[in-house]
Amino acid sequence: SELSLPIVGNETISLGVLDNRNYVVSGAKSPDYVGVQRGGYGNPFDVTTATGKPLAEELGFSVQEALNRNGFSVIPLSVSSSESEAIISAVKQNDTRRSITLKINEWKTDAMLRLRLIYDLELSIFDKEGNSIAEAKDSGDEVISGAGFEKGNSNNASSSFETKIGRLFNTPLIRGAMER
């Protein structure tokens, strides 16, 4: 399935997706880590993205495709860290009227008998001077389905991402910041 977003436009914007999960930032887990699949005794095995690409890159690609389909031309915002100074300097350097950052503070599935998703996402819109003009957050810990095999779990997690990111973009503040 593909992500659909409630904003349309025809300008060039910047998009940066930052994996801010503490265990990835610290190097304890690799950037393609998406969660755990539990064996018969509940012992966890790490699950990574199906493509082997970093999670932030995969999620970013899905947002970028959706924005492209809605008329935007999207250029990457290359940010060295999720510190605000790093973000502001990247935004100024790109010089687009709007820049979007999505911080993944948490995104982890835990599958045994049910598929649990623990998430914490933060979407911000910046003007070209690097001022944050809108922000939306969503976090939770929820059971998204009965757990199936790994492939099904990763598809369920993807469709959850589409729902959640769609909801963040749909907040009046975010929509307003993109439209004005």
C-alpha positions as CSV (number, residue, x, y, z in Angstrom):
1,S,0.0,0.0,0.0
2,E,1.2,3.5,-0.5
3,L,1.2,6.4,1.9
4,S,-1.2,9.3,1.0
5,L,-0.8,12.7,2.6
6,P,-3.3,15.5,3.0
7,I,-1.1,18.3,1.6
8,V,-0.5,19.3,-2.0
9,G,1.8,21.8,-3.5
10,N,4.2,22.5,-6.4
11,E,7.3,23.8,-4.7
12,T,10.7,22.4,-3.7
13,I,10.8,21.4,-0.1
14,S,13.5,19.6,2.1
15,L,12.9,16.5,4.0
16,G,15.0,14.9,6.7
17,V,14.2,11.8,8.7
18,L,16.3,11.3,11.8
19,D,16.7,8.1,13.6
20,N,16.8,9.4,17.2
21,R,16.2,6.0,18.9
22,N,18.7,6.0,21.8
23,Y,19.9,2.4,21.1
24,V,20.6,3.3,17.5
25,V,22.3,6.6,18.3
26,S,24.5,4.8,20.9
27,G,25.4,2.0,18.4
28,A,23.8,-0.8,20.5
29,K,21.4,-1.6,17.6
30,S,22.0,-1.1,13.9
31,P,20.0,1.5,11.9
32,D,18.0,-1.2,10.2
33,Y,16.6,-2.5,13.5
34,V,12.8,-2.6,13.7
35,G,12.1,-4.7,16.7
36,V,12.0,-8.3,18.0
37,Q,10.3,-11.5,17.0
38,R,9.9,-13.9,19.9
39,G,10.5,-17.6,19.7
40,G,8.5,-20.3,21.5
41,Y,9.9,-19.4,24.9
42,G,9.5,-15.7,24.4
43,N,13.2,-15.3,23.7
44,P,13.7,-12.3,21.4
45,F,15.4,-12.3,18.0
46,D,16.2,-8.9,16.3
47,V,14.1,-8.1,13.3
48,T,15.6,-5.7,10.7
49,T,14.1,-4.0,7.6
50,A,13.3,-6.4,4.8
51,T,15.6,-4.4,2.4
52,G,18.5,-4.1,4.9
53,K,18.3,-0.3,4.5
54,P,18.2,1.9,7.6
55,L,14.7,2.3,9.0
56,A,14.9,6.1,8.7
57,E,15.8,5.8,5.0
58,E,12.8,3.5,4.3
59,L,10.3,5.7,6.2
60,G,11.8,8.8,4.6
61,F,11.5,7.2,1.1
62,S,7.8,6.5,1.8
63,V,7.1,10.1,2.9
64,Q,9.1,11.5,0.0
65,E,7.2,9.4,-2.6
66,A,3.9,10.6,-1.1
67,L,5.0,14.3,-1.3
68,N,6.2,13.8,-4.8
69,R,2.9,12.3,-5.8
70,N,1.2,15.4,-4.3
71,G,3.2,17.8,-6.5
72,F,6.1,18.7,-4.3
73,S,9.7,18.4,-5.4
74,V,11.6,16.9,-2.5
75,I,15.3,17.4,-1.8
76,P,17.0,15.6,1.1
77,L,17.9,17.5,4.3
78,S,21.2,15.9,5.3
79,V,21.4,16.4,9.1
80,S,24.4,15.1,11.0
81,S,22.5,14.8,14.3
82,S,19.1,15.6,15.8
83,E,20.5,18.5,17.8
84,S,18.5,21.7,16.8
85,E,21.7,23.5,15.7
86,A,22.5,20.8,13.2
87,I,18.9,20.9,11.9
88,I,18.8,24.7,11.7
89,S,22.1,24.8,9.8
90,A,20.9,22.2,7.3
91,V,17.7,24.0,6.8
92,K,19.5,27.3,6.1
93,Q,21.9,25.6,3.7
94,N,19.0,24.0,1.7
95,D,17.2,27.3,1.4
96,T,13.8,25.9,0.6
97,R,10.7,27.7,1.7
98,R,9.7,24.8,3.9
99,S,11.7,22.0,5.4
100,I,10.2,19.0,7.1
101,T,11.9,16.8,9.7
102,L,10.6,13.6,11.1
103,K,12.3,12.4,14.3
104,I,11.9,8.8,15.1
105,N,12.4,8.8,18.9
106,E,11.1,5.3,19.1
107,W,9.8,2.7,16.6
108,K,9.9,-0.9,17.6
109,T,7.7,-3.9,17.1
110,D,7.5,-6.8,19.5
111,A,5.9,-9.9,18.1
112,M,5.0,-13.1,19.9
113,L,1.3,-13.9,20.0
114,R,0.4,-10.4,19.1
115,L,2.2,-7.6,17.3
116,R,3.0,-4.7,19.6
117,L,4.2,-1.4,18.3
118,I,6.0,1.1,20.5
119,Y,6.4,4.4,18.8
120,D,7.2,8.0,19.3
121,L,7.3,10.3,16.2
122,E,7.9,14.0,16.0
123,L,7.1,16.0,12.8
124,S,8.4,19.5,12.5
125,I,8.1,22.2,9.8
126,F,10.7,24.9,9.4
127,D,10.8,28.1,7.4
128,K,13.9,28.9,5.4
129,E,15.5,30.8,8.3
130,G,15.4,27.6,10.4
131,N,12.5,28.6,12.7
132,S,10.3,25.8,13.7
133,I,6.8,26.9,12.7
134,A,4.8,23.8,13.4
135,E,5.2,20.6,15.3
136,A,3.1,17.5,15.8
137,K,3.9,14.4,18.0
138,D,2.4,11.0,18.4
139,S,3.5,8.2,20.6
140,G,2.1,5.1,22.0
141,D,2.4,1.4,22.8
142,E,-0.4,-0.6,21.1
143,V,-1.2,-4.0,19.8
144,I,-1.7,-3.6,16.1
145,S,-2.6,-7.2,15.1
146,G,-2.2,-10.8,15.9
147,A,1.4,-11.7,15.1
148,G,2.0,-13.6,12.0
149,F,5.3,-14.5,10.3
150,E,8.0,-11.8,10.0
151,K,6.9,-10.7,6.5
152,G,3.3,-10.1,7.7
153,N,4.6,-8.3,10.8
154,S,6.7,-5.9,8.7
155,N,3.7,-5.2,6.4
156,N,1.5,-4.5,9.5
157,A,4.2,-2.2,10.9
158,S,4.4,-0.4,7.5
159,S,0.7,0.2,7.3
160,S,0.8,1.5,10.9
161,F,3.5,3.9,9.9
162,E,1.3,5.1,7.0
163,T,-1.6,5.7,9.3
164,K,0.5,7.5,12.0
165,I,2.5,9.7,9.6
166,G,-0.8,10.6,7.7
167,R,-2.3,11.6,11.0
168,L,0.7,13.8,11.9
169,F,0.6,15.6,8.5
170,N,-3.2,16.0,8.9
171,T,-3.0,18.1,12.1
172,P,-4.2,21.7,11.4
173,L,-0.9,23.2,12.5
174,I,1.2,21.2,10.1
175,R,-1.3,21.6,7.2
176,G,-1.4,25.3,7.8
177,A,2.4,25.7,7.9
178,M,2.7,23.8,4.6
179,E,0.0,25.8,2.9
180,R,0.9,29.3,4.0
